[in-house]
Amino acid sequence: MTEIRTPRLLLRRWNPDDDLAPLAEIQADPTVMHHIGDGAPRSLDDTAEDIERWEEEWDDEGFGLFAVELLGSGELAGAVGLYVPDAPPQVADHIGIQWRLARQFWGQGYASEAAQATLEFALQDRGIDRVVAVASELDASSAKVLHKLGMALLPGKAEGGLRVYAIDLTEYEG
């Protein structure tokens, strides 16, 4: 079972029995979901499908989105991980990084900590040499995290006011 420990977090595979309700609560928050996908909150059934899809990606690709758990309390803080995006065209078929955390965990460095651990996992454990990310041009918080990770903003904009970032992990210094 794939797990990563950081100073404050445990990144682990999903346990639907324990994780479905707290993740559904996170994904039902319109503020959390505003810059993710179509921006719509996700229902309990949608969240169950998300967890199932992420676990299938783990089985098929050898990577996926991790459940992000606080080490101190065991509380589910959200999700972070790798995926293969199908849009926008600039990132289709590359390996991307994404995250979503409950609002009460914003501004505490958890997204950066979890994403950095995910990039190290991509390079060291999976041998992935390049990771991309997509963020809305209006999402300054995600842009700040991507900058901290050393991801470069690529020229131009993708469809829908999205910006594309990338990092060559052979040059990644963590």
N, C-alpha and C positions, 0 to 999 in steps of 0.2 A: 504494500500500500504506500502510495507516494504522500509524504508529508514533509513540510518545510517549517522549521522553527526560526523565528526572528526574535529579537529581544522581547517583543511584546505580543507577538501573534503566532498562531498555528495556522498554516495553510494546509488543507487536507481535502480528501475526496468527500463527496456528498453522502449524507445519510438521510434519505428522504423522510424517514419516520421522525427524526429530530429536527431537521433543517427546513422542512417545507413551510411550516407556520411562520417561523421568524423571517424567512426569506420573502414569503408572500407579503408580510407586513412591510418590509423594506420596499418591495417592488410596487406596492399599492400607493406609495407616497409619490404624488405628482412632482414634487420638487426633486426627489432622487432620480426619477425617470425622465425628467425634462430633456436631457441631452442624450438619452440612450434610445437607440432605434428610432421609432416614430414619435417618441416622446410621451406615449400614453402609459398610464399606470397599468400594471399587470394584475390579473385576477389570480385567485388560488389555483385554478385549473391551468392558467398560462404558466404560472410558476412551477407547477408540477411538470409540465412539458419542458420548461427550461432545464430543470435539474436532470430530467431524463436525457435530453439532448446533450447536455454537458457531459454526462457520464458516458454516453455513446461516443462522444468525441475522444474521451480518455481511452476508451477501448479501441477505437479505429485509428486515431492519430498518435496516441502516446502522450498527449497533452490535452488540457482543457481548462475550464475555470475551476479554481479551488474555492472551497468554503473558507472564509476568513473568520477565525475564532480568536477572541481575546484570551490570552494565556491566563490572566489573573482571574477572570470570572467564568470562562467557558462560553460566554455570550457570542452568538453569531453576529458579526459586524457587517458582513456582506459577502461579496464575491470578487475575485481577481483571477486573471489567468490569460491563457493563450487560446486563440481560435483562428479559424480560416475564414476571413470575411468574404462575402460574395459581392459586396458593393462598398463604396463607389469603385469604378473601374480601376482607379490608380492603385488600389490595394487588393483587388480580387485575386485570390489564389496565393497571396502572401500569408505570412503568419503574423497575426495582430495580437496586441495586448489590450485588455479592457478591464474595467473595474466598476463596481457600484457598492457604496457603503451607506449604511443608515445615517441619516442626517446628524444624529447625536455624536457620530464619530468623525465628522468633518473638521478640518482645521487642526488636527492633532498629529498629523504626519503618518497616519496609518496607511493611506493610499500610497504614499511614496515608499514606505517600508515594505508593504506587500508587493508593489510593482517591482521594486528593485530585486527582491528575492525571486520574483517570477522571471526577470531577465537573467539572473544568474542561473536559475534552473534551466532556462531555454538554452543557454550557451554550454554550461558544464554538464548537465545531465542528458540533454536531448541533442546537442550538437547543432543547434539552429544558428545560422550565421547572420540573419537579418530579421528584425522585428519592426512592424509598422504599427501606427496608431492613427485613429481618426478622432478629431474633436471638433465640435462646433466652434466657429469663430467667436461665438458669444460665451463660451465656457472657459473663462479665465482660470478657474481653479484647476481644471484638467490640463490646460496649457502649462501652468506652473509646475505640476507634477511631471509632465513630459519633459520640460526643460531640466528639472532636477535629475531626471534619469539620463540626461545627455542626448535625448532624441532631438534630431534636427528637423525644423519645419521645412518641408519641401516647397519649392516655388509654386505659386498659383493656388487656386482653390478648387476643391472638388465640388460636385453637384450639391445643391442644398446648403451652401455656406459652410461646408466642412473644410477643415484643414487637415492635411496629411503630414505625419511625422514619421521618421524612420531612424533606426540606429543599426550600424554594422557591429554585430556583437564581437567580431574578431578584434575590434578596437575598444570594446567596452571595458571600463576599469572599475565598475561597481562603485 
